[in-house]
Amino acid sequence: AAVRDETEEYNGTTWSEQNNIGTARYENAHVGVQTASLFFGGSYPGGTTGTTEEYDGSSWSEQNDLGTGRSAAGGCGLQTAAIVFGGHSAAPNTNTVNTETYDGSSWSEVNNMPGTAVRANAGFGTQTAAASAGGYNGSTVINNTYEWDGTNWTTGNNMPYSMTAAVATGTQTAGFFCGGSPGSPTTSIEYDGTNWTSSVAIPLSRYYLMGSGT
């Protein structure tokens, strides 16, 4: 299947095609809002990339690359204050614990995630109050939760089930997690900054999905 570079915007009713991104890829991370978004990392046939692009509501412009090129990483924040953590590097074929923050111009390496390197973990929150949930550590799908305070990572309470390639949205104290693999469940859970609780089912089961909101 072809790797796509199309961009579409949604106005609450319909989708409309916009200018394409500069580098076609998949398993990328994306943060921000419709008129100020950030698209970074990802895979393409033959490798992974650290390419970073900003969107102004009309066009994409390439910015400084991630220090560690990766795909299937957790990320959250805004176009001018983003964070990326975990992910997978195709060469060498390894996961990473590397964490980087973005200031609207450049990426800077900060303290690594705790535990085993992970990919396809779901990220939610802000650059100074983020969380990572689930993922795949190279041999096992995990249910770990990690919290970021702007300087350091700490281990939070585990999710009630292990899941990878899911999506999470919201804030560190009001997060929402759904979908994923194995099994492509329709289940979802909410995080209050301490504990996970069951929430309403999503209407369609899927994995490697994306989402946004509160």
C-alpha positions as CSV (number, residue, x, y, z in Angstrom):
1,A,0.0,0.0,0.0
2,A,1.2,3.5,-0.7
3,V,2.4,5.8,2.1
4,R,0.2,8.8,2.0
5,D,1.0,12.5,2.2
6,E,-2.5,14.0,2.0
7,T,-3.9,16.5,4.5
8,E,-7.6,17.0,5.2
9,E,-9.4,19.4,7.5
10,Y,-12.8,18.8,9.2
11,N,-15.2,21.8,9.8
12,G,-17.6,19.9,12.0
13,T,-19.6,18.5,9.0
14,T,-17.4,17.7,6.1
15,W,-13.7,17.0,5.2
16,S,-11.8,19.2,2.7
17,E,-8.4,18.4,1.2
18,Q,-5.5,20.8,1.9
19,N,-1.9,21.1,1.0
20,N,0.1,17.9,1.3
21,I,2.8,17.3,4.0
22,G,6.4,17.4,2.7
23,T,7.4,13.9,3.7
24,A,5.0,11.0,3.3
25,R,5.1,8.6,6.3
26,Y,3.1,6.6,8.7
27,E,3.2,5.7,12.5
28,N,4.0,9.4,13.1
29,A,3.2,11.5,16.1
30,H,1.0,14.6,15.9
31,V,0.0,17.4,18.3
32,G,-1.5,20.8,18.3
33,V,-4.7,22.3,16.9
34,Q,-6.1,22.6,13.3
35,T,-4.4,25.9,12.6
36,A,-1.1,25.2,14.5
37,S,-0.2,21.6,14.4
38,L,3.1,19.6,14.6
39,F,3.8,16.4,12.7
40,F,6.9,14.5,13.6
41,G,8.7,11.2,13.3
42,G,7.3,8.2,11.5
43,S,8.1,5.3,9.2
44,Y,8.5,5.1,5.4
45,P,9.5,2.1,3.2
46,G,12.9,1.2,4.4
47,G,13.3,3.1,7.6
48,T,12.3,5.6,10.2
49,T,12.6,9.4,10.3
50,G,13.0,12.4,12.6
51,T,11.4,14.8,10.1
52,T,9.3,17.5,11.8
53,E,6.8,19.7,10.0
54,E,4.6,22.5,11.2
55,Y,1.1,23.3,9.8
56,D,-0.3,26.9,9.9
57,G,-3.8,26.1,8.8
58,S,-2.9,26.2,5.1
59,S,0.6,24.8,4.4
60,W,3.3,22.6,5.9
61,S,6.9,23.8,6.6
62,E,9.8,21.6,7.6
63,Q,11.5,22.3,10.9
64,N,14.5,20.9,12.7
65,D,14.5,17.1,13.0
66,L,14.1,15.0,16.1
67,G,17.4,14.1,17.7
68,T,16.4,10.4,17.6
69,G,14.4,9.4,14.5
70,R,11.6,7.1,15.4
71,S,8.1,5.8,14.7
72,A,5.2,4.7,16.8
73,A,6.2,7.1,19.7
74,G,4.0,8.7,22.3
75,G,3.6,12.4,22.0
76,C,1.5,15.3,23.3
77,G,1.4,19.1,23.7
78,L,1.2,22.0,21.4
79,Q,3.0,23.2,18.2
80,T,5.3,25.4,20.3
81,A,5.6,23.2,23.3
82,A,5.6,19.5,22.4
83,I,7.1,16.3,23.9
84,V,7.9,12.9,22.4
85,F,8.8,9.7,24.3
86,G,9.5,6.1,23.4
87,G,9.1,4.8,19.9
88,H,10.9,2.5,17.5
89,S,14.0,2.9,15.3
90,A,14.3,0.8,12.2
91,A,18.1,1.0,12.1
92,P,19.0,-0.5,14.5
93,N,15.8,-2.4,15.0
94,T,15.2,-1.3,18.6
95,N,12.8,0.6,20.8
96,T,13.9,3.7,22.8
97,V,13.4,5.3,26.2
98,N,14.5,8.6,24.7
99,T,12.4,11.7,25.6
100,E,12.7,15.1,23.7
101,T,10.9,18.4,24.0
102,Y,10.1,20.9,21.2
103,D,10.1,24.7,21.8
104,G,8.6,25.7,18.4
105,S,12.0,25.6,16.7
106,S,14.2,22.8,17.9
107,W,14.1,19.5,19.8
108,S,16.1,19.0,23.0
109,E,16.9,15.7,24.8
110,V,15.6,15.5,28.4
111,N,15.5,12.7,31.0
112,N,14.7,9.2,29.6
113,M,11.5,7.2,30.4
114,P,11.9,4.6,33.2
115,G,11.6,0.9,32.6
116,T,12.1,-1.0,29.4
117,A,12.2,0.8,26.1
118,V,8.7,0.9,24.5
119,R,7.0,1.6,21.3
120,A,3.3,2.1,20.2
121,N,2.7,3.7,23.6
122,A,-0.1,6.3,23.9
123,G,0.7,9.8,25.1
124,F,-1.5,12.5,26.6
125,G,-1.2,15.7,28.5
126,T,1.1,18.7,28.0
127,Q,4.9,19.3,27.7
128,T,5.1,19.8,31.5
129,A,2.5,17.3,32.6
130,A,2.4,14.3,30.3
131,A,1.6,10.6,30.6
132,S,2.5,7.5,28.7
133,A,0.2,4.5,28.7
134,G,0.7,0.9,27.5
135,G,2.9,-0.1,24.5
136,Y,5.1,-2.9,23.4
137,N,8.5,-3.5,24.9
138,G,9.9,-5.8,22.2
139,S,8.5,-9.0,23.8
140,T,5.4,-8.1,25.7
141,V,2.4,-5.8,25.5
142,I,2.4,-3.8,28.7
143,N,0.0,-2.0,31.0
144,N,2.4,0.5,32.5
145,T,1.6,4.1,33.2
146,Y,4.4,6.7,33.5
147,E,4.0,10.4,34.4
148,W,6.2,13.3,33.4
149,D,6.4,16.5,35.5
150,G,8.4,18.6,33.1
151,T,11.7,17.3,34.4
152,N,11.4,13.6,35.5
153,W,9.4,10.5,34.9
154,T,7.7,8.6,37.7
155,T,5.8,5.3,37.6
156,G,2.0,5.6,38.1
157,N,-0.7,2.9,38.6
158,N,-1.0,0.3,35.9
159,M,-3.9,0.2,33.5
160,P,-6.4,-2.6,34.1
161,Y,-5.3,-4.4,31.0
162,S,-2.2,-4.5,28.7
163,M,-2.6,-2.7,25.3
164,T,-0.5,-1.3,22.5
165,A,-1.2,0.8,19.4
166,A,-4.1,2.5,21.2
167,V,-4.9,6.2,21.4
168,A,-5.1,8.5,24.4
169,T,-6.3,12.1,24.7
170,G,-6.9,14.7,27.4
171,T,-4.7,15.8,30.3
172,Q,-2.6,14.0,32.9
173,T,-5.4,14.3,35.4
174,A,-8.3,13.7,33.0
175,G,-7.1,11.3,30.3
176,F,-9.0,9.0,28.0
177,F,-7.6,5.8,26.5
178,C,-9.3,3.5,23.9
179,G,-8.8,0.9,21.2
180,G,-5.5,-0.9,20.5
181,S,-4.1,-4.4,20.2
182,P,-4.4,-7.3,20.8
183,G,-7.9,-7.9,19.9
184,S,-8.9,-4.4,18.7
185,P,-11.2,-3.9,21.6
186,T,-14.0,-1.3,21.8
187,T,-13.3,-0.8,25.5
188,S,-12.1,2.5,26.9
189,I,-10.8,3.7,30.2
190,E,-10.3,7.1,31.9
191,Y,-7.4,8.3,34.1
192,D,-7.8,10.8,36.9
193,G,-4.1,11.3,37.6
194,T,-4.0,8.4,40.0
195,N,-6.3,5.6,38.9
196,W,-7.9,4.1,35.8
197,T,-11.6,3.4,35.6
198,S,-13.8,1.9,32.9
199,S,-15.6,4.2,30.5
200,V,-18.0,4.0,27.6
201,A,-17.2,1.7,24.6
202,I,-16.1,3.2,21.3
203,P,-18.5,2.3,18.4
204,L,-15.8,0.6,16.2
205,S,-12.9,-1.6,17.2
206,R,-9.5,-0.6,15.8
207,Y,-5.8,-0.2,16.5
208,Y,-3.1,2.3,15.4
209,L,-5.8,4.9,15.6
210,M,-5.4,8.6,16.3
211,G,-7.6,11.1,18.1
212,S,-7.6,14.4,19.9
213,G,-9.7,16.4,22.4
214,T,-10.4,16.4,26.1
